[in-house]
Amino acid sequence: MSTTPPPTAPATDAPSGPDEHAADDGPLGWLHALGPRGRRAFAGAFGGYALDSYDYFTLPLSMVALAAYFGLDSSQTGLFTTVTLVVSAVGGAVAGVIADRVGRVKALMITVITYAVFTVACGFAPNYETLLVFRALQGLGFGGEWAVGAILVAEYASPRHRGRTLGAIQSSWAVGWALAVIVYTLVFQFLGDDLAWRVMFWTGALPALLVIWVRRRVQDAPEAAAERQKNPQNGTFATIFKPGTADAPGLLRTTIFAGLLSTGVQGGYYTLATWVPTYLKTERGLSVVGTGGYLTFLISGAFLGYLTGGYLTDKLGRKRNILLFAVLSAAGILTYANIPSGANTLLLVLGFPLGFCMSAIFSGFGSFLSELYPTAVRGTGQGFTYNTGRAVGAVFPTLVGFLADSWGVGGALVFGAIGYALAALALLGLPETRGKELQ
């Protein structure tokens, strides 16, 4: 492999890190502090994660139509989510290694292309088994995109602003979710269900346009590029599972507890993301338009939750922010699932704080996981722990699917609250990293 150092960009466009002299005050101080190259990286990661979210939600929103088309029961539809999230663990771990070996930007493009191609393929599936396979393969790209994009931006962000910067990246998930709900509402209003679910998947081709822009405009942070040139064999799983010694701390403890944290948070989140649309239509009797209206409150809360959580993770610290919203999210799930029949106005109102809390807890993840690992294995560590959490957390929505017929979807949502309790316990094994310089 060539050892030629990367070309030096003009001084006005290539700060090695954030522009510490940029305005720090005001709501957009974090954005100015990124510098020009950092802002382009932010745009690429924001767009990638928004479209990742869009492609993910094509399935939950189409679940009722899919179940009718293929004659599926709750356990079979729940398996869609499980397969996606389990395979995403493989995709995320591999993408993390690729990010450490060949660069953050190249890995970002690979993940976006992968999830886009297989989302479109889902629209052509002739039967349940084929759709299950295509959805699993979509998980390969879905699993890697967030971790790679978060690392790319974290390495440009200053310690002072890293939490809110990565929180803003997380907010793009709500943007993609909202876009998916808008398209879902239009498509299912004007097309029959048998065609509408296919059209939803075909619109997953949108990310191809983003890849073209990223390839031309976005670059890795200089320190990460230099580290890769110096050590081209970076990114090994053995390193993140190495136990500590008296002379040198290892990463085994960090990897175990970060994986548990990710499992709990994502188990709770995906339980809600997967089953709330079905819950609203089947148990609350809402129409397509009515479901879209209720989800609007949930998504609006989610968007503001990401931004607020990013601010709080810088002010309170990573661990306190996660603990606060783990407790509030668990309480929100239990309240939401036990609203009396007929009280749909209350259901509508409570969607906002529920979306707020279950999203604010994610805002610290990008900065926290990036700060737990050194540059040489940052992609490997973050990709593995985040996506292993996705895979193990996939058990939670599957349990809801298996128990929905006997407990009802609302009753089975209790497993989401259990996930948040697990996340709170995992924090006991992790250090606080607020203010840490990325070395």
N, C-alpha and C positions, 0 to 999 in steps of 0.2 A: 504493500500500500504506500502511496506517495506520502512523503513527510514534508512536502512543501507547505509552509505556513499559509493560512488564508490571507488574501489580499487585504491591505489596510484601507478602510473606507475613509472618505473625507472627514476631517475633524468635526465639521458641523453636523454630521449625520451618524456618527459612530461612537457614542460614549460607551465605555466598556461596561458600564452598568447604568443605573438611572441617573438622570440629570439632577444632582443634588441641589443645584442652584435655581432650579425652576421653582415657580410659585408653589409653596407647600400648603397654603391656606385655601379655603373654599372647597366646595363639593367636588371639583375636578382637579384638585391639586395632585392626586395620585396619577391622573392621566398625563398631566404635563411632565411629571417626574420620570416617566418612562423614556422620554427622548423619542426622536423620530423613528428609529428602528424598532424600539420597544412598542410604539403605538401601532406599527404595521403588524408586529407579532400579535398584539392584542386583538386587532381586527381579524386576523386569520383564525386565531383560536376561538374568538367569540362566534364567528360565522360557522366554524366547524362544529362547535358544541350545539349551537342552535339547530343546525340541520341534522345533527345526530339525534337530538330530541324529537325533531319532526318525524324522522324516519322510525324512531322507536314507537311513537304514539300512533302511527298508522294502524298498528295491530290492536291495542286496547280499545281504540275508538270503533274499530270494525268488528269487535269480538262477537256482539250479538248477531250481526249479519253472517259472520263466518260459521257460528254455531248452527244457525238455521240452514245455511247452504250445504254444509257437510254432515249435518245431523249429529252434532257433538254434544257431550254432556259437560258439566262444570269441570270435572277432573281433566278432561282432554283439552279444554281451552286453557286451563291453568298450566298445562304442560308447555304451551307455547312460551310463556314467560320463563318457566324454569329452564327450558332448553336454551333460550336466548341468553340468559344470565350465566348459566353454567359454561357455555362455550365462550362467553365474553371474558371469563377468567383466563382461558387459554389465550385468546386474542390480546387481552390487556397485558399479560405477562410477556408475551412475545414482542408486542409493540414497545414495551419498556426496554427490552434488550436491544431492539433495533434502534431506539432513540439514543441509547448510550453508545452503540457501535457506529451508526451511519449518520446520526444527527436528528435533532428534534423536528425540523421542518420536513425532511424526507419521510420520517415516520408518520407525521401528521397527514401528509398527502396519501400515503398507503392506506391508512385507516379510513379516511373519508371515501376513497374510491371503493374500498371493500364493502362498507355498509351501504353505499348507494347502489352498487351493482346488484347485491342480493335482496335489497328491498324491492327494487323493480322486478326481480325474478319472482318474488312472492306473488305478484299480481298475475303471473301466468300459471300458477300451480293448478294442476288438474284434480288433485285430491289432497286429503288431509296429510298423508305421509310426506308427499313432496313439499307441501307448504311448511311442514315441521322441519324438514332438512334445510330449505332455503332460509327459514327464520334462524336456524342454528348458525348457518354460515354468515348471516348478517351480523350475528353476535361477535364474530371475529373482529370486524371493524369497529362496531359499537363499543366493544370493551376497551380498545386502545386509545380512542380519540381524546377522551377527557384527560387522562393522565399525561399524555404527550403534550397537549395544548397547555395544560396547567403548568407543566415544568418549563415549557418554552417561555411563558410570560413571567413565571416566578423568578427566572434567572435574569430578567431585565428589571424587576421591581426592587425598590428599596425596602429594607426591613421595616421602616416606619409605615410604609403604605402597602405592604404585601398583602395583608389580610383583605383590605377593601378592594385592591386590584383584582385579586383572585375571586373575591365575592362578586365583582362585576362580571367576570367571566362566567361564573356559575349562573348569573341571572339570565344568560342567553338560553339556558334550558327552558325557562318560562316563556321566552320569546318563541322558541321552536314549538313548544307545547301549544301556545295560543294560535300560532299559524296553523297547526294541525287541526285544532278545533274549528277554526274558521273554514278551512277547506272541507273538513268532515261535514259541517252543517250545510254547506252549499251542495256538495256532491250527493249526500244522502237525501237532500230535499228534491233534487231535480232528476236523479237517476234511481232506478230500481235497485234494491239491496243486492241482488245477484251480480250486478255490474259495478255498483258503487264501491264495494270493498276492493275490487281489482283496480279501479281508477285511483283510489287512495294510495295503494302501493306504487303504482306507476309514477305518481308525482314525486316519488323518492329519488328521481333522477336529478333533482335540483342541485345537489352538492357538486356535481361535475363542474359547474361554473366556478365554484369557489376554488377548486383545485388549480385551475388555470391561473387565477390571480395569485394564490399562495406561491406557486412555483416561480413566478416572476418577481414578487415583491418582498417576500419574507425571508429573513436570515436568522440563524441561531445566534444567541448571545456570544460575544467573542470569547469569554472565559470557557464556555462549554465547548466551543469549537477547538480551542487550544488544548483542553484536556483530552479531547478525542484524538487529536493529532499526536499528543505525547504518549497516550496509552490506548492504541487502537483495539486492544482486546478487553476494553471495559465492558461492564454489564454481565456479570456472572451470578447465577443464583447461589452458588456456594458462598459468595461474599455476604449476601444478606442473611444467610443462615449460620454465619460463623459465630460461635459463642465467645464471650469475652474472657480475657485472662487478666492476671494481676498487672501485666504491663500494658495491655491494650484492650479497650472496650470493644466488644463485638456488636453485631447488629441483630442477633437472634431474638433477644427480648423485645426489641423495637418491632421487629417483623411480626412476631406472634401477637402482641397487643394491638398493633396498628391493624392487623387483619381482623381481630375480634371487634375493634371499634367500627371498621368498615362494614362488617357483617351485620352488626346491630342496626346501624343507621340505614343501611340500604335494605335490610329486611323490612323495616318499618315503612320506608318510603315506597318501595315497589309493591308492597301489599296495597297501599292506597292508590298508587298510580295505575295498577292493573285492574282493581276491582271497583273503584268508585263509579266509573261510567256504567258498569253493569248493575251495580247497586241502585243507582239513580233510575235506570230504565225498568228493571225487573221488580224491585221491591218498593220503590217510591212511585212507580207508574208514570214517569216523565216521558214526554215525546223527544224526538231528536232535537228540536229547537229548545225545548225546556232543559234538556240535559246540557246543551251548549251554554245556556244562560247560567246554570248553576256552576258549571266548570269555569265560566268567566270569573266568578268571585274567587274560586279556588286558585286560579292561575294568577289573578291580580295580586292576591295575597302572597303567592309564591315569588313573584317578581320583586315586590318590595321587601320580602323576607330575605332574599339573597343579598340585596344591597344593604339592608340594615344589619344583617349578620356579618357582612364583610367589615362594616364600620366597628361593630362591637368586638369582633375578634382581634382588632388592633387595640381597642381600648381596654377590654376585660382580660384578654389573653385567649389563646386557642382553646384550652381545656375548659375554662369557665363558660365560654360561649357555647361549646358543644353540650356541656352538662345542663345549662339553663334550658336550651331548646329541646333536649332529649326529654326532660321532665314535662315541658309544656306540650310537646308533640304527643306523648303517650296519653296525657290527660285529654287532649283534643280528639284523638281517635276514639277513646272510650265514650266521650260525650256525643260525638257525631253519630256513632253507630247505635246509640240508645235514645235518639230523639223520637218521641212518640209519633205514631202513624197520624198523618193529617197535619202535622206541624211543619209543612214544607217551607214556610217563610223563615222559621228558625233554622232549618237546614241550610237555606240560602245564605243567611247572615253568618252562620258559623263556618261556612266554607272559607271565608276570608282569613280568619285567624288560624285555621287549620293549615291552609296553604302557606301562610306566613311562617309558622313555626317549623313545619317539616322541611322548608327550604332554607331558613336561616341557619339551621344546624349544619348544612353543607358548605356554607360560605367559608368556614375555616379550614376545610379539608385540603384545598389546593395548597395553601401556605403551610399548613401543619405537616402534611406528608412530605412536601418538598424540603422542609427544614429538618426533618428527621434523618435524612440520608445525605451523604456527601455526593459531590458532582459525578464522580466516576460511576456510581450505581444509583443515581437518583431516579432515572427512568425505570430501572429494573425493580427497585424497591417500591416506588410509588405504583407502578403498573401492576406488580404482583399483589400487594396488600389491598389496593382499592378494588381490583377485579376478583380476587379471591373472596372478598367480602360480598361482591355481587353474586358470585356463584353459590356460596353457602347461604346468603340471604335469600336466594331464590326459593329456598325451602318454605319460606313464610307464605308467599302468594300461592304456592302449590297446596299447602295445608288448607288455606281458605277455599281453594277449588274443591278439595276432597270433602270438606265439611259443610260446604255451602248448602247442599241438599237437605242436610239434617239440622244444621244450626241456623241457616240463612246466611246470606253474604254479610249482612250487618253484624251478626253475632260472631262470625268467624274473623272479623277484622281485629279482634282482640290480639291476634298474633303480631300485628304491627306494633302494639304497645309493648309486648314482650321484647321485640327487637330493640326498641329504644332503651329499655332497662339494661340489656346486655351492653349497649354502647356506653352507658354511664359507668358500668363496672369496669370496662376496659380502660377507661381513663386513669385508673389507679396505677397502671403499669407503664405509663408514658410520661416523659418530662414536658414541662412547659417550654415552648420555643419562641415566644414572642420576642421580636427584636434581633433574632439571630442572623448573622451574615452568612450568605451561602458561599461556602468554600469549595 
